[in-house]
């Protein structure tokens, strides 16, 4: 069996670990042998988004490195009998911490203190905002949303989740499913976190009509996909100080052009789609690959299978 694996995903040492663990598998690091590859584990998402399965006559399974899979033609893969699984849980802890960093950036006035340090000035700010007794509204109750809720509860916060079904979840005070309920909660939430997948229903769902419902002292954090938010509407909302600020890791387009007006705002914290960055990421990817390869070799269903 031939498996294509980009070594950038797991690192050289972990790649060698896989080679030693699976002597029955030939791991290749280029896609020249398309007619022989049975399993595709790419780092470059374009390998999957633009894939023509007719060029891979022996392909049976794609293990994607990302949690989000917007842009992947699932119907094309399903029609050709190709399994597709993602990496939906390995990024959640790092992303949850990133959300907290963005919230604390605003709540603890980090921008002010960094500037004070640069100028060597002693300029304390009284009455910083606490997380205690505040309300977080998490759109998307997947692995990221659950990790966030766990951490929010440790700070004695009220946590509300929004998703398609109303099944109860640990660490959530309430789960809502209706758009009318979402509108109500947007009026009350101190922190609105977008952690839901991009699809036809969610594209541009967070536009002026949603933003204008948010409290003036609330924060919006987006670690989902840039296209979920109408970026022009968000810019005008922030420029007019209709909300306190926004912590943004994702944009449309990416990279965010240098002439985009979001860069000029003083109430935005921008990171370059890097919320999942972690010293543990390659090891977690290795564990995922081993877990699913073992299942695949035993003719069992792989974890996180989408189609």
PAKEVO-152316 format. One record per residue (C-alpha): residue number from 1; residue in one letter; x, y, z. Coordinates in nm, 2 decimals, always signed. Layout:
// PAKEVO-152316
+-----+----+--------+--------+--------+
!   i ! aa !   east !  north !     up !
+-----+----+--------+--------+--------+
! NUM !  A !      X !      Y !      Z !
...
+-----+----+--------+--------+--------+
This chain:
// PAKEVO-152316
+-----+----+--------+--------+--------+
!   i ! aa !   east !  north !     up !
+-----+----+--------+--------+--------+
!   1 !  X !  +0.00 !  +0.00 !  +0.00 !
!   2 !  X !  +0.13 !  +0.34 !  -0.09 !
!   3 !  X !  +0.05 !  +0.64 !  +0.13 !
!   4 !  X !  +0.14 !  +1.00 !  +0.03 !
!   5 !  X !  +0.23 !  +1.20 !  +0.34 !
!   6 !  X !  +0.37 !  +1.55 !  +0.33 !
!   7 !  X !  +0.65 !  +1.54 !  +0.60 !
!   8 !  X !  +0.58 !  +1.91 !  +0.69 !
!   9 !  X !  +0.27 !  +1.78 !  +0.86 !
!  10 !  X !  +0.44 !  +1.58 !  +1.13 !
!  11 !  X !  +0.81 !  +1.67 !  +1.11 !
!  12 !  X !  +1.10 !  +1.45 !  +1.00 !
!  13 !  X !  +1.13 !  +1.25 !  +1.33 !
!  14 !  X !  +0.76 !  +1.17 !  +1.33 !
!  15 !  X !  +0.77 !  +1.08 !  +0.96 !
!  16 !  X !  +1.05 !  +0.83 !  +1.04 !
!  17 !  X !  +0.84 !  +0.69 !  +1.33 !
!  18 !  X !  +0.56 !  +0.61 !  +1.08 !
!  19 !  X !  +0.80 !  +0.45 !  +0.84 !
!  20 !  X !  +0.93 !  +0.22 !  +1.12 !
!  21 !  X !  +0.58 !  +0.15 !  +1.26 !
!  22 !  X !  +0.43 !  +0.04 !  +0.93 !
!  23 !  X !  +0.68 !  -0.17 !  +0.73 !
!  24 !  X !  +0.39 !  -0.29 !  +0.51 !
!  25 !  X !  +0.33 !  +0.07 !  +0.39 !
!  26 !  X !  +0.54 !  +0.26 !  +0.15 !
!  27 !  X !  +0.53 !  +0.63 !  +0.24 !
!  28 !  X !  +0.60 !  +0.87 !  -0.04 !
!  29 !  X !  +0.66 !  +1.24 !  -0.02 !
!  30 !  X !  +0.56 !  +1.34 !  -0.37 !
!  31 !  X !  +0.26 !  +1.28 !  -0.58 !
!  32 !  X !  +0.44 !  +1.16 !  -0.89 !
!  33 !  X !  +0.29 !  +0.81 !  -0.85 !
!  34 !  X !  -0.07 !  +0.92 !  -0.86 !
!  35 !  X !  -0.18 !  +0.59 !  -1.02 !
!  36 !  X !  -0.05 !  +0.39 !  -0.72 !
!  37 !  X !  -0.14 !  +0.61 !  -0.42 !
!  38 !  X !  -0.41 !  +0.46 !  -0.20 !
!  39 !  X !  -0.41 !  +0.71 !  +0.09 !
!  40 !  X !  -0.35 !  +1.08 !  +0.06 !
!  41 !  X !  -0.24 !  +1.28 !  +0.37 !
!  42 !  X !  -0.16 !  +1.63 !  +0.22 !
!  43 !  X !  -0.04 !  +1.95 !  +0.38 !
!  44 !  X !  -0.14 !  +2.17 !  +0.09 !
!  45 !  X !  -0.52 !  +2.20 !  +0.09 !
!  46 !  X !  -0.51 !  +2.26 !  -0.29 !
!  47 !  X !  -0.43 !  +1.89 !  -0.34 !
!  48 !  X !  -0.77 !  +1.81 !  -0.21 !
!  49 !  X !  -0.98 !  +2.12 !  -0.32 !
!  50 !  X !  -0.88 !  +2.08 !  -0.68 !
!  51 !  X !  -0.84 !  +1.70 !  -0.69 !
!  52 !  X !  -0.94 !  +1.51 !  -1.00 !
!  53 !  X !  -0.99 !  +1.16 !  -0.87 !
!  54 !  X !  -0.95 !  +1.02 !  -1.22 !
!  55 !  X !  -0.58 !  +1.09 !  -1.18 !
!  56 !  X !  -0.58 !  +0.87 !  -0.87 !
!  57 !  X !  -0.73 !  +0.54 !  -0.99 !
!  58 !  X !  -0.63 !  +0.36 !  -0.67 !
!  59 !  X !  -0.72 !  +0.63 !  -0.42 !
!  60 !  X !  -0.95 !  +0.51 !  -0.14 !
!  61 !  X !  -0.90 !  +0.75 !  +0.15 !
!  62 !  X !  -0.80 !  +1.12 !  +0.21 !
!  63 !  X !  -0.70 !  +1.22 !  +0.57 !
!  64 !  X !  -0.73 !  +1.59 !  +0.58 !
!  65 !  X !  -0.50 !  +1.80 !  +0.81 !
!  66 !  X !  -0.76 !  +2.07 !  +0.88 !
!  67 !  X !  -1.08 !  +2.08 !  +1.09 !
!  68 !  X !  -1.26 !  +2.29 !  +0.83 !
!  69 !  X !  -1.32 !  +2.14 !  +0.49 !
!  70 !  X !  -1.50 !  +2.42 !  +0.30 !
!  71 !  X !  -1.39 !  +2.42 !  -0.06 !
!  72 !  X !  -1.36 !  +2.04 !  -0.07 !
!  73 !  X !  -1.60 !  +1.88 !  -0.32 !
!  74 !  X !  -1.74 !  +1.61 !  -0.09 !
!  75 !  X !  -2.01 !  +1.50 !  -0.34 !
!  76 !  X !  -1.73 !  +1.44 !  -0.59 !
!  77 !  X !  -1.54 !  +1.22 !  -0.34 !
!  78 !  X !  -1.85 !  +1.04 !  -0.23 !
!  79 !  X !  -1.96 !  +0.96 !  -0.59 !
!  80 !  X !  -1.62 !  +0.80 !  -0.65 !
!  81 !  X !  -1.62 !  +0.60 !  -0.33 !
!  82 !  X !  -1.34 !  +0.79 !  -0.16 !
!  83 !  X !  -1.33 !  +0.82 !  +0.22 !
!  84 !  X !  -1.27 !  +1.16 !  +0.36 !
!  85 !  X !  -1.18 !  +1.24 !  +0.72 !
!  86 !  X !  -1.07 !  +1.56 !  +0.89 !
!  87 !  X !  -0.87 !  +1.66 !  +1.20 !
!  88 !  X !  -1.16 !  +1.81 !  +1.39 !
!  89 !  X !  -1.04 !  +1.78 !  +1.75 !
!  90 !  X !  -0.66 !  +1.83 !  +1.75 !
!  91 !  X !  -0.67 !  +2.21 !  +1.71 !
!  92 !  X !  -0.94 !  +2.28 !  +1.97 !
!  93 !  X !  -0.72 !  +2.34 !  +2.28 !
!  94 !  X !  -0.49 !  +2.58 !  +2.10 !
!  95 !  X !  -0.77 !  +2.77 !  +1.94 !
!  96 !  X !  -0.95 !  +2.80 !  +2.28 !
!  97 !  X !  -0.64 !  +2.95 !  +2.43 !
!  98 !  X !  -0.62 !  +3.19 !  +2.14 !
!  99 !  X !  -0.97 !  +3.31 !  +2.20 !
! 100 !  X !  -0.88 !  +3.38 !  +2.56 !
! 101 !  X !  -0.57 !  +3.57 !  +2.45 !
! 102 !  X !  -0.78 !  +3.80 !  +2.23 !
! 103 !  X !  -1.04 !  +3.86 !  +2.50 !
! 104 !  X !  -0.77 !  +3.94 !  +2.76 !
! 105 !  X !  -0.59 !  +4.16 !  +2.51 !
! 106 !  X !  -0.89 !  +4.39 !  +2.53 !
! 107 !  X !  -1.00 !  +4.33 !  +2.89 !
! 108 !  X !  -0.65 !  +4.39 !  +3.04 !
! 109 !  X !  -0.56 !  +4.68 !  +2.81 !
! 110 !  X !  -0.25 !  +4.50 !  +2.68 !
! 111 !  X !  -0.21 !  +4.74 !  +2.38 !
! 112 !  X !  -0.19 !  +5.03 !  +2.62 !
! 113 !  X !  +0.07 !  +4.87 !  +2.84 !
! 114 !  X !  +0.28 !  +4.76 !  +2.55 !
! 115 !  X !  +0.29 !  +5.11 !  +2.43 !
! 116 !  X !  +0.37 !  +5.23 !  +2.79 !
! 117 !  X !  +0.66 !  +4.99 !  +2.81 !
! 118 !  X !  +0.79 !  +5.12 !  +2.48 !
! 119 !  X !  +0.77 !  +5.48 !  +2.60 !
! 120 !  X !  +0.90 !  +5.38 !  +2.95 !
! 121 !  X !  +0.60 !  +5.54 !  +3.11 !
! 122 !  X !  +0.41 !  +5.43 !  +3.43 !
! 123 !  X !  +0.05 !  +5.46 !  +3.32 !
! 124 !  X !  -0.19 !  +5.23 !  +3.52 !
! 125 !  X !  -0.55 !  +5.20 !  +3.40 !
! 126 !  X !  -0.82 !  +5.15 !  +3.68 !
! 127 !  X !  -1.12 !  +4.92 !  +3.66 !
! 128 !  X !  -1.02 !  +4.65 !  +3.41 !
! 129 !  X !  -1.30 !  +4.43 !  +3.29 !
! 130 !  X !  -1.33 !  +4.09 !  +3.45 !
! 131 !  X !  -1.46 !  +3.77 !  +3.29 !
! 132 !  X !  -1.64 !  +3.68 !  +3.61 !
! 133 !  X !  -2.02 !  +3.70 !  +3.59 !
! 134 !  X !  -2.01 !  +3.78 !  +3.22 !
! 135 !  X !  -2.18 !  +3.59 !  +2.93 !
! 136 !  X !  -2.02 !  +3.42 !  +2.64 !
! 137 !  X !  -2.22 !  +3.32 !  +2.33 !
! 138 !  X !  -2.05 !  +3.06 !  +2.13 !
! 139 !  X !  -2.17 !  +3.00 !  +1.77 !
! 140 !  X !  -2.07 !  +2.64 !  +1.70 !
! 141 !  X !  -2.07 !  +2.37 !  +1.96 !
! 142 !  X !  -1.81 !  +2.15 !  +1.81 !
! 143 !  X !  -1.47 !  +2.06 !  +1.96 !
! 144 !  X !  -1.36 !  +2.42 !  +1.97 !
! 145 !  X !  -1.68 !  +2.54 !  +2.13 !
! 146 !  X !  -1.67 !  +2.27 !  +2.39 !
! 147 !  X !  -1.31 !  +2.35 !  +2.49 !
! 148 !  X !  -1.41 !  +2.71 !  +2.52 !
! 149 !  X !  -1.71 !  +2.64 !  +2.73 !
! 150 !  X !  -1.49 !  +2.43 !  +2.97 !
! 151 !  X !  -1.26 !  +2.72 !  +3.02 !
! 152 !  X !  -1.53 !  +2.99 !  +3.04 !
! 153 !  X !  -1.70 !  +2.80 !  +3.32 !
! 154 !  X !  -1.37 !  +2.80 !  +3.52 !
! 155 !  X !  -1.40 !  +3.18 !  +3.51 !
! 156 !  X !  -1.75 !  +3.17 !  +3.65 !
! 157 !  X !  -1.92 !  +3.28 !  +3.33 !
! 158 !  X !  -2.26 !  +3.21 !  +3.18 !
! 159 !  X !  -2.21 !  +3.01 !  +2.86 !
! 160 !  X !  -2.46 !  +2.98 !  +2.58 !
! 161 !  X !  -2.42 !  +2.77 !  +2.27 !
! 162 !  X !  -2.58 !  +2.80 !  +1.92 !
! 163 !  X !  -2.61 !  +2.51 !  +1.69 !
! 164 !  X !  -2.86 !  +2.30 !  +1.48 !
! 165 !  X !  -2.98 !  +2.07 !  +1.76 !
! 166 !  X !  -3.07 !  +2.14 !  +2.12 !
! 167 !  X !  -2.90 !  +1.85 !  +2.28 !
! 168 !  X !  -2.76 !  +1.94 !  +2.62 !
! 169 !  X !  -2.38 !  +1.98 !  +2.66 !
! 170 !  X !  -2.15 !  +1.99 !  +2.96 !
! 171 !  X !  -2.04 !  +2.34 !  +3.06 !
! 172 !  X !  -2.31 !  +2.51 !  +2.86 !
! 173 !  X !  -2.59 !  +2.68 !  +3.06 !
! 174 !  X !  -2.81 !  +2.68 !  +2.75 !
! 175 !  X !  -2.81 !  +2.56 !  +2.39 !
! 176 !  X !  -3.02 !  +2.75 !  +2.14 !
! 177 !  X !  -3.10 !  +2.66 !  +1.78 !
! 178 !  X !  -3.34 !  +2.92 !  +1.64 !
! 179 !  X !  -3.23 !  +3.24 !  +1.47 !
! 180 !  X !  -3.48 !  +3.44 !  +1.68 !
! 181 !  X !  -3.32 !  +3.30 !  +2.00 !
! 182 !  X !  -2.98 !  +3.39 !  +1.86 !
! 183 !  X !  -3.09 !  +3.75 !  +1.80 !
! 184 !  X !  -3.21 !  +3.77 !  +2.16 !
! 185 !  X !  -2.88 !  +3.63 !  +2.30 !
! 186 !  X !  -2.67 !  +3.87 !  +2.09 !
! 187 !  X !  -2.84 !  +4.15 !  +2.27 !
! 188 !  X !  -2.72 !  +4.02 !  +2.60 !
! 189 !  X !  -2.38 !  +3.86 !  +2.54 !
! 190 !  X !  -2.05 !  +4.02 !  +2.65 !
! 191 !  X !  -1.85 !  +3.80 !  +2.42 !
! 192 !  X !  -1.96 !  +3.65 !  +2.09 !
! 193 !  X !  -1.73 !  +3.38 !  +1.95 !
! 194 !  X !  -1.76 !  +3.24 !  +1.60 !
! 195 !  X !  -1.65 !  +2.88 !  +1.59 !
! 196 !  X !  -1.88 !  +2.72 !  +1.34 !
! 197 !  X !  -1.81 !  +2.57 !  +0.99 !
! 198 !  X !  -1.85 !  +2.77 !  +0.67 !
! 199 !  X !  -2.13 !  +2.65 !  +0.45 !
! 200 !  X !  -2.42 !  +2.79 !  +0.25 !
! 201 !  X !  -2.61 !  +2.86 !  +0.57 !
! 202 !  X !  -2.33 !  +3.04 !  +0.76 !
! 203 !  X !  -2.17 !  +3.23 !  +0.47 !
! 204 !  X !  -2.21 !  +3.61 !  +0.55 !
! 205 !  X !  -2.45 !  +3.52 !  +0.83 !
! 206 !  X !  -2.28 !  +3.77 !  +1.06 !
! 207 !  X !  -2.37 !  +4.09 !  +0.88 !
! 208 !  X !  -2.50 !  +4.43 !  +0.98 !
! 209 !  X !  -2.83 !  +4.29 !  +1.10 !
! 210 !  X !  -2.65 !  +4.07 !  +1.35 !
! 211 !  X !  -2.37 !  +4.31 !  +1.45 !
! 212 !  X !  -2.61 !  +4.59 !  +1.53 !
! 213 !  X !  -2.78 !  +4.36 !  +1.79 !
! 214 !  X !  -2.46 !  +4.33 !  +1.99 !
! 215 !  X !  -2.40 !  +4.54 !  +2.31 !
! 216 !  X !  -2.18 !  +4.84 !  +2.27 !
! 217 !  X !  -1.93 !  +4.70 !  +2.52 !
! 218 !  X !  -1.92 !  +4.35 !  +2.37 !
! 219 !  X !  -1.64 !  +4.18 !  +2.18 !
! 220 !  X !  -1.66 !  +3.97 !  +1.87 !
! 221 !  X !  -1.40 !  +3.69 !  +1.82 !
! 222 !  X !  -1.38 !  +3.50 !  +1.49 !
! 223 !  X !  -1.17 !  +3.18 !  +1.48 !
! 224 !  X !  -1.40 !  +3.01 !  +1.22 !
! 225 !  X !  -1.38 !  +3.14 !  +0.86 !
! 226 !  X !  -1.36 !  +3.49 !  +0.73 !
! 227 !  X !  -1.65 !  +3.45 !  +0.50 !
! 228 !  X !  -1.89 !  +3.40 !  +0.79 !
! 229 !  X !  -1.86 !  +3.77 !  +0.86 !
! 230 !  X !  -1.95 !  +4.05 !  +0.62 !
! 231 !  X !  -1.62 !  +4.22 !  +0.65 !
! 232 !  X !  -1.74 !  +4.56 !  +0.53 !
! 233 !  X !  -2.02 !  +4.56 !  +0.78 !
! 234 !  X !  -1.78 !  +4.47 !  +1.05 !
! 235 !  X !  -1.54 !  +4.74 !  +0.96 !
! 236 !  X !  -1.81 !  +5.01 !  +0.98 !
! 237 !  X !  -1.94 !  +4.87 !  +1.31 !
! 238 !  X !  -1.59 !  +4.89 !  +1.46 !
! 239 !  X !  -1.51 !  +5.23 !  +1.31 !
! 240 !  X !  -1.83 !  +5.37 !  +1.46 !
! 241 !  X !  -1.75 !  +5.21 !  +1.80 !
! 242 !  X !  -2.08 !  +5.02 !  +1.79 !
! 243 !  X !  -1.91 !  +4.74 !  +1.97 !
! 244 !  X !  -1.60 !  +4.74 !  +2.19 !
! 245 !  X !  -1.37 !  +4.55 !  +1.96 !
! 246 !  X !  -1.30 !  +4.24 !  +1.76 !
! 247 !  X !  -1.03 !  +3.97 !  +1.78 !
! 248 !  X !  -0.99 !  +3.83 !  +1.43 !
! 249 !  X !  -0.78 !  +3.53 !  +1.31 !
! 250 !  X !  -0.96 !  +3.47 !  +0.98 !
! 251 !  X !  -1.04 !  +3.70 !  +0.69 !
! 252 !  X !  -1.17 !  +3.72 !  +0.34 !
! 253 !  X !  -0.94 !  +3.72 !  +0.15 !
! 254 !  X !  -0.63 !  +3.58 !  +0.31 !
! 255 !  X !  -0.37 !  +3.70 !  +0.36 !
! 256 !  X !  -0.55 !  +4.02 !  +0.46 !
! 257 !  X !  -0.43 !  +4.29 !  +0.20 !
! 258 !  X !  -0.20 !  +4.56 !  +0.35 !
! 259 !  X !  -0.44 !  +4.83 !  +0.23 !
! 260 !  X !  -0.74 !  +4.68 !  +0.41 !
! 261 !  X !  -0.89 !  +4.94 !  +0.64 !
! 262 !  X !  -0.92 !  +4.69 !  +0.93 !
! 263 !  X !  -0.55 !  +4.73 !  +0.99 !
! 264 !  X !  -0.60 !  +5.10 !  +1.07 !
! 265 !  X !  -0.85 !  +5.05 !  +1.35 !
! 266 !  X !  -0.74 !  +5.07 !  +1.71 !
! 267 !  X !  -1.01 !  +4.83 !  +1.84 !
! 268 !  X !  -0.91 !  +4.53 !  +1.64 !
! 269 !  X !  -0.66 !  +4.25 !  +1.73 !
! 270 !  X !  -0.55 !  +4.08 !  +1.41 !
! 271 !  X !  -0.36 !  +3.74 !  +1.39 !
! 272 !  X !  -0.27 !  +3.57 !  +1.06 !
! 273 !  X !  -0.50 !  +3.26 !  +1.07 !
! 274 !  X !  -0.27 !  +3.11 !  +1.32 !
! 275 !  X !  -0.50 !  +3.04 !  +1.62 !
! 276 !  X !  -0.42 !  +2.67 !  +1.60 !
! 277 !  X !  -0.04 !  +2.71 !  +1.63 !
! 278 !  X !  +0.10 !  +2.49 !  +1.91 !
! 279 !  X !  +0.42 !  +2.31 !  +2.00 !
! 280 !  X !  +0.21 !  +2.00 !  +2.03 !
! 281 !  X !  +0.05 !  +2.01 !  +1.69 !
! 282 !  X !  +0.28 !  +1.78 !  +1.50 !
! 283 !  X !  +0.26 !  +1.52 !  +1.77 !
! 284 !  X !  -0.12 !  +1.54 !  +1.78 !
! 285 !  X !  -0.13 !  +1.50 !  +1.40 !
! 286 !  X !  +0.10 !  +1.20 !  +1.43 !
! 287 !  X !  -0.13 !  +1.04 !  +1.69 !
! 288 !  X !  -0.43 !  +1.10 !  +1.46 !
! 289 !  X !  -0.26 !  +0.95 !  +1.16 !
! 290 !  X !  -0.16 !  +0.64 !  +1.37 !
! 291 !  X !  -0.51 !  +0.60 !  +1.51 !
! 292 !  X !  -0.68 !  +0.62 !  +1.18 !
! 293 !  X !  -0.42 !  +0.42 !  +0.99 !
! 294 !  X !  -0.46 !  +0.13 !  +1.24 !
! 295 !  X !  -0.84 !  +0.14 !  +1.19 !
! 296 !  X !  -0.81 !  +0.16 !  +0.81 !
! 297 !  X !  -0.57 !  -0.14 !  +0.80 !
! 298 !  X !  -0.81 !  -0.33 !  +1.02 !
! 299 !  X !  -1.10 !  -0.25 !  +0.77 !
! 300 !  X !  -1.27 !  -0.04 !  +1.04 !
! 301 !  X !  -1.43 !  +0.30 !  +1.01 !
! 302 !  X !  -1.18 !  +0.58 !  +1.06 !
! 303 !  X !  -1.24 !  +0.85 !  +1.32 !
! 304 !  X !  -1.38 !  +1.19 !  +1.21 !
! 305 !  X !  -1.51 !  +1.05 !  +0.88 !
! 306 !  X !  -1.71 !  +1.31 !  +0.68 !
! 307 !  X !  -1.79 !  +1.10 !  +0.37 !
+-----+----+--------+--------+--------+
